[in-house]
Amino acid sequence: MTAHGTPRRSLKQRVADGERLRGALLRLPSETLVEMAGVAGLDFVVIDCEHGPADMTVLQHHLTAAAAHGTDVLVRVGSHEPALALRCLDLGAAGLIHPHVDSREDARRAVSASHYPPRGERGFATYSRAGRFGTVTAAEHVAASRETLVVAMTETRRACEDADAIAGTEGVDAILAGPADLAADCGFPGPEVVDALVGRAHEAARAHGRAVMTIVPSLAAARAAERAGARLVVYNMAHVLMDTLRSLSAAGPPGATGEPARRHHPALRTEEGPDS
């Protein structure tokens, strides 16, 4: 969103400076969880409009709640949805996560949807929420828009094998490997196959100076991901909350033991969780 008043470093600047940041992956509607994430001190939240209902009015409420706590918002849009990308940025999102980026050309399209000309093809308007409803100059608005963070998701074997070209695309700031879709694309192989492909994507990101983003189900997994070099760690709140509720349920009455068995395919049991 266009800066006003006391300037603060953008999420993109913090990533470029090498900070390790933690956020929470939420699906609409989850306005209270957005506020809780801000109160808890998380650096950012990810609102999922790919696997959640992409309601723009509700999304605006979430962005407003996040702004009240100084929390940045990334939005995961759908695959090849420039119109949705434009609306999310007009509402003030700090950046976009683009799923199913399988090639350099896909990466270029993602960057193009995220930026104004000449870098991209985003439609220009200053009267949006991001432009403080027309109270900033065009130059100020363009300058602020350059701080948009662009995350490319590699979710297929093809994407991971072409990760060097994707990560090397100008304008891509971070790479997020999606192990769930990757496992499905590969026919649900053993975890070692998925892990190797994810590792290939992460190596490409680091080689090109891009940040690695990782989705995790727990604090232990977050710490492991950071030790492995991830700079954007995202807690999958559906996973975190379900594990917490199941643990409470398993505690149950006296004599109750055990935890309900997982129903997910073994290939999806990665540290990122089954729903990344």
Residue pairs with C-beta under 8 A, 6 or more apart in sequence:
1 67
1 92
1 94
1 129
1 130
1 132
1 144
2 126
2 130
2 131
2 132
2 136
2 140
2 141
2 144
2 145
3 140
3 144
4 132
4 136
8 70
9 17
10 72
10 94
10 147
10 149
11 21
11 43
11 44
11 72
11 74
11 94
11 95
11 147
11 149
12 94
12 95
12 147
12 148
12 149
12 173
13 147
14 21
14 43
15 21
15 149
15 173
15 174
15 211
15 231
15 232
16 173
18 231
19 231
20 226
20 230
20 231
20 233
21 43
21 44
21 231
21 232
21 233
22 42
22 43
22 222
22 233
22 234
22 235
23 37
23 42
23 43
23 44
23 45
23 46
23 74
23 232
23 233
23 234
23 235
24 33
24 37
24 42
24 45
24 46
24 234
24 235
24 237
25 45
25 46
25 48
25 215
25 234
25 235
25 236
25 237
25 238
25 276
26 33
26 34
26 37
26 45
26 46
26 47
26 48
26 62
26 237
27 47
27 48
27 51
27 52
27 238
28 47
28 48
28 49
28 52
28 53
28 54
28 55
28 58
28 59
28 62
29 53
29 55
29 58
29 62
30 47
30 62
30 237
31 58
31 61
31 62
31 65
33 45
33 237
34 45
34 47
34 62
34 65
34 66
34 71
34 73
35 65
35 66
35 68
35 69
37 45
37 66
37 69
37 71
38 45
38 65
38 66
38 68
38 69
38 70
38 71
39 69
42 71
43 71
43 72
44 71
44 72
44 73
44 74
44 94
45 62
45 66
45 71
45 72
45 73
45 74
46 73
46 74
46 75
46 76
46 97
46 234
47 59
47 62
47 73
47 74
47 75
47 76
47 93
48 75
48 76
49 59
49 75
49 76
49 77
49 78
49 84
49 88
50 76
50 77
50 78
50 79
50 99
51 76
51 275
54 77
54 78
54 84
56 87
56 91
59 75
59 88
59 91
60 91
60 129
62 73
63 73
63 91
63 92
63 93
63 129
66 72
66 73
67 92
72 94
72 95
73 92
73 93
73 94
74 93
74 94
74 95
74 96
74 97
74 149
74 151
75 88
75 93
75 95
75 96
75 97
76 96
76 97
76 98
76 99
77 84
77 85
77 88
77 96
77 97
77 98
77 99
78 84
78 99
79 98
79 99
79 100
80 100
80 106
80 109
81 113
82 109
82 112
82 113
82 121
82 122
85 96
85 98
85 113
85 114
85 122
86 113
86 122
86 123
88 96
89 96
89 114
89 122
89 130
89 145
89 148
90 125
90 128
90 129
90 130
90 131
91 128
91 129
91 130
92 128
92 129
92 130
93 148
94 147
94 148
94 149
95 114
95 148
95 149
95 150
95 151
95 173
96 110
96 113
96 114
96 148
96 149
96 150
96 151
97 151
97 153
97 176
97 213
98 106
98 110
98 113
98 114
98 150
98 151
98 152
98 153
99 153
99 155
99 178
99 181
100 106
100 153
100 155
100 156
100 159
100 181
101 107
101 110
101 152
101 153
101 154
101 155
101 159
101 166
102 154
102 155
102 156
102 158
102 159
102 162
103 158
103 159
103 162
103 165
103 166
104 162
104 165
104 166
104 168
104 169
106 152
106 166
107 152
107 165
107 166
107 169
107 171
107 172
108 169
108 171
110 150
110 152
110 172
111 119
111 120
111 150
111 169
111 170
111 171
111 172
112 119
112 120
112 121
112 122
113 120
113 121
113 122
114 120
114 122
114 148
114 150
114 171
115 122
115 145
115 146
115 148
115 150
115 171
116 122
116 124
116 142
116 145
117 124
119 171
120 171
122 145
124 138
125 131
126 134
126 136
126 137
126 138
126 141
127 133
127 134
130 141
130 144
130 145
131 141
136 144
149 173
149 174
150 171
150 172
150 173
150 174
151 172
151 173
151 174
151 175
151 176
151 213
151 232
152 166
152 167
152 169
152 172
152 174
152 175
152 176
153 159
153 175
153 176
153 177
153 178
154 160
154 163
154 166
154 175
154 176
154 177
154 178
154 182
154 201
155 177
155 178
155 181
155 182
155 185
156 181
156 182
156 185
157 182
157 185
157 186
157 197
159 166
159 201
160 177
160 182
160 197
160 198
160 200
160 201
161 197
161 200
163 175
163 200
163 201
163 203
163 204
163 205
164 204
164 207
164 208
166 172
166 175
166 204
167 175
167 201
167 204
167 205
167 207
167 208
167 210
168 204
168 208
172 210
173 210
173 211
174 205
174 210
174 211
174 212
174 213
174 231
174 232
175 201
175 202
175 204
175 205
175 210
175 211
175 212
175 213
176 212
176 213
176 214
176 215
176 232
177 197
177 198
177 201
177 202
177 214
177 272
178 276
179 194
179 198
179 268
179 270
179 272
179 276
180 268
180 272
180 274
180 275
180 276
182 194
182 197
182 198
183 189
183 194
183 265
183 267
183 268
186 193
186 194
186 197
188 265
188 267
188 268
189 267
190 266
190 267
191 266
191 267
191 269
191 270
193 267
194 267
194 270
195 270
198 270
202 212
202 228
202 229
202 230
204 210
205 211
205 212
206 212
206 229
211 231
211 232
212 229
212 230
212 231
212 232
213 230
213 231
213 232
213 233
213 234
214 225
214 230
214 232
214 233
214 234
214 271
214 272
215 234
215 235
215 236
215 272
215 273
215 276
216 222
216 225
216 233
216 234
216 235
216 236
216 271
216 272
216 273
217 235
217 236
217 239
217 240
217 243
217 271
217 272
217 273
218 235
218 239
218 240
218 243
221 271
221 272
221 273
222 233
222 235
224 271
225 233
225 271
226 233
236 272
236 273
236 275
236 276
238 275
239 273
239 274
239 275
246 259
246 260
247 259
249 260
250 256
250 257
250 258
250 259
250 260
262 269
264 274
268 274
270 276
